[in-house]
Each structure stands twice: as C-alpha cells, then as structure tokens.
Amino acid sequence: MAARIAEEVGALSDAALRNISEIYATRLTSRFAQRFRAYARLQDWMAYPWVANLLVRRANAGSFVRSQLEALLNESGRPDGLLSLPGVIRALLM
C-alpha cells in the first residue's frame, strides 16, 4: 500500500512526504481497523482460559465456530462474524 501511494505521488518534497504518511495512515486505518479491533477483542477473550476452552469445544462440536475462526485467521471472512453478539449467541447454540 505504501509503495502504491509513493508511486502515485512521484518525486517528493518534505511536505509531500508528510502528506504521504497521512494518506497511508488514513488508508491503512480505513482498510484494516475493523479487523484489528476484532483481533484485539479475540485476544482479550483468550486471556480467559474458560473462553478459550469453550471456543475449542464449540469448534470441535460444530462447523459454525470452526468456520468463523478459520475465516478470521485466514482473513477471508468478516471479522465481526463470530465476535458480535449474534455470532456469540449462534456459537453457543450451534
């Protein structure tokens, strides 16, 4: 992403470099903020062994939790799928 931005701008002055860093930060945030929040939330939950054990049991028992965790880890699914209130309810029931 940074290389594409630099390529778009071309020869750079100091002001342009500052502008690029702002553009990069904005694009990075807009593209990955939701995913980073989901990872942080999952990391917070994994601090509790009972939550980790529950997720493992549910992943072994059915396909919903397993598929949601796989999608989260390989970045192919929506980060809010399992980590939302409907996702947690579904994980407990399925």
C-alpha positions as a Markdown table, in Angstrom:
| # | Residue | x | y | z |
|---|---|---|---|---|
| 1 | Met | 0.0 | 0.0 | 0.0 |
| 2 | Ala | 2.8 | 2.4 | 0.9 |
| 3 | Ala | 4.6 | 1.7 | -2.4 |
| 4 | Arg | 1.4 | 2.4 | -4.4 |
| 5 | Ile | 1.0 | 5.7 | -2.6 |
| 6 | Ala | 4.6 | 6.7 | -3.3 |
| 7 | Glu | 4.2 | 5.7 | -6.9 |
| 8 | Glu | 1.1 | 7.8 | -7.2 |
| 9 | Val | 2.9 | 10.9 | -5.9 |
| 10 | Gly | 6.3 | 10.6 | -7.7 |
| 11 | Ala | 9.1 | 12.9 | -6.8 |
| 12 | Leu | 8.7 | 14.1 | -3.3 |
| 13 | Ser | 9.3 | 17.2 | -1.2 |
| 14 | Asp | 9.3 | 17.1 | 2.6 |
| 15 | Ala | 5.7 | 18.4 | 2.5 |
| 16 | Ala | 4.7 | 15.6 | 0.1 |
| 17 | Leu | 6.3 | 13.0 | 2.3 |
| 18 | Arg | 4.3 | 14.2 | 5.3 |
| 19 | Asn | 1.2 | 14.1 | 3.1 |
| 20 | Ile | 2.0 | 10.5 | 2.0 |
| 21 | Ser | 2.4 | 9.4 | 5.6 |
| 22 | Glu | -1.1 | 10.9 | 6.4 |
| 23 | Ile | -2.6 | 9.3 | 3.3 |
| 24 | Tyr | -1.0 | 6.0 | 4.2 |
| 25 | Ala | -2.3 | 6.1 | 7.8 |
| 26 | Thr | -5.8 | 7.0 | 6.7 |
| 27 | Arg | -5.9 | 4.2 | 4.1 |
| 28 | Leu | -4.5 | 1.7 | 6.5 |
| 29 | Thr | -7.0 | 2.6 | 9.2 |
| 30 | Ser | -9.9 | 2.5 | 6.8 |
| 31 | Arg | -8.9 | -0.8 | 5.3 |
| 32 | Phe | -7.9 | -2.7 | 8.5 |
| 33 | Ala | -9.3 | -1.0 | 11.5 |
| 34 | Gln | -12.3 | -3.4 | 11.8 |
| 35 | Arg | -10.1 | -6.4 | 11.5 |
| 36 | Phe | -7.6 | -5.1 | 14.0 |
| 37 | Arg | -10.4 | -4.4 | 16.5 |
| 38 | Ala | -11.7 | -7.9 | 16.0 |
| 39 | Tyr | -8.2 | -9.4 | 16.6 |
| 40 | Ala | -7.8 | -7.3 | 19.8 |
| 41 | Arg | -11.2 | -8.4 | 21.0 |
| 42 | Leu | -10.4 | -12.1 | 20.4 |
| 43 | Gln | -7.0 | -11.6 | 22.1 |
| 44 | Asp | -8.8 | -10.1 | 25.1 |
| 45 | Trp | -11.2 | -13.0 | 25.3 |
| 46 | Met | -8.4 | -15.6 | 25.0 |
| 47 | Ala | -6.9 | -14.2 | 28.2 |
| 48 | Tyr | -9.6 | -16.1 | 30.0 |
| 49 | Pro | -8.9 | -19.9 | 29.8 |
| 50 | Trp | -12.6 | -20.8 | 30.1 |
| 51 | Val | -13.4 | -18.7 | 27.0 |
| 52 | Ala | -10.6 | -20.4 | 25.0 |
| 53 | Asn | -11.8 | -23.8 | 26.2 |
| 54 | Leu | -15.4 | -23.0 | 25.3 |
| 55 | Leu | -14.4 | -21.9 | 21.8 |
| 56 | Val | -12.3 | -25.1 | 21.3 |
| 57 | Arg | -15.2 | -27.3 | 22.5 |
| 58 | Arg | -17.7 | -25.4 | 20.2 |
| 59 | Ala | -15.3 | -25.6 | 17.3 |
| 60 | Asn | -15.0 | -29.4 | 17.7 |
| 61 | Ala | -18.7 | -29.8 | 18.2 |
| 62 | Gly | -20.0 | -27.9 | 15.1 |
| 63 | Ser | -18.9 | -26.2 | 12.0 |
| 64 | Phe | -20.0 | -22.6 | 12.7 |
| 65 | Val | -17.4 | -21.7 | 15.3 |
| 66 | Arg | -14.7 | -23.6 | 13.4 |
| 67 | Ser | -15.5 | -21.9 | 10.1 |
| 68 | Gln | -15.7 | -18.5 | 11.7 |
| 69 | Leu | -12.3 | -18.9 | 13.4 |
| 70 | Glu | -10.8 | -20.2 | 10.2 |
| 71 | Ala | -12.2 | -17.2 | 8.3 |
| 72 | Leu | -11.0 | -14.8 | 10.9 |
| 73 | Leu | -7.5 | -16.2 | 11.0 |
| 74 | Asn | -7.0 | -16.5 | 7.2 |
| 75 | Glu | -8.7 | -13.1 | 6.7 |
| 76 | Ser | -11.3 | -14.5 | 4.3 |
| 77 | Gly | -14.3 | -13.7 | 6.4 |
| 78 | Arg | -15.9 | -10.8 | 8.1 |
| 79 | Pro | -14.1 | -10.0 | 11.4 |
| 80 | Asp | -17.4 | -9.3 | 13.2 |
| 81 | Gly | -19.0 | -12.7 | 12.4 |
| 82 | Leu | -18.1 | -14.7 | 15.5 |
| 83 | Leu | -17.2 | -11.7 | 17.6 |
| 84 | Ser | -20.5 | -10.0 | 17.5 |
| 85 | Leu | -23.5 | -10.6 | 19.9 |
| 86 | Pro | -25.4 | -12.6 | 17.2 |
| 87 | Gly | -22.2 | -14.5 | 16.5 |
| 88 | Val | -21.6 | -15.4 | 20.1 |
| 89 | Ile | -25.3 | -16.5 | 20.5 |
| 90 | Arg | -25.0 | -18.6 | 17.4 |
| 91 | Ala | -21.7 | -20.1 | 18.6 |
| 92 | Leu | -23.3 | -21.2 | 21.9 |
| 93 | Leu | -26.3 | -22.7 | 20.1 |
| 94 | Met | -24.8 | -24.4 | 17.1 |
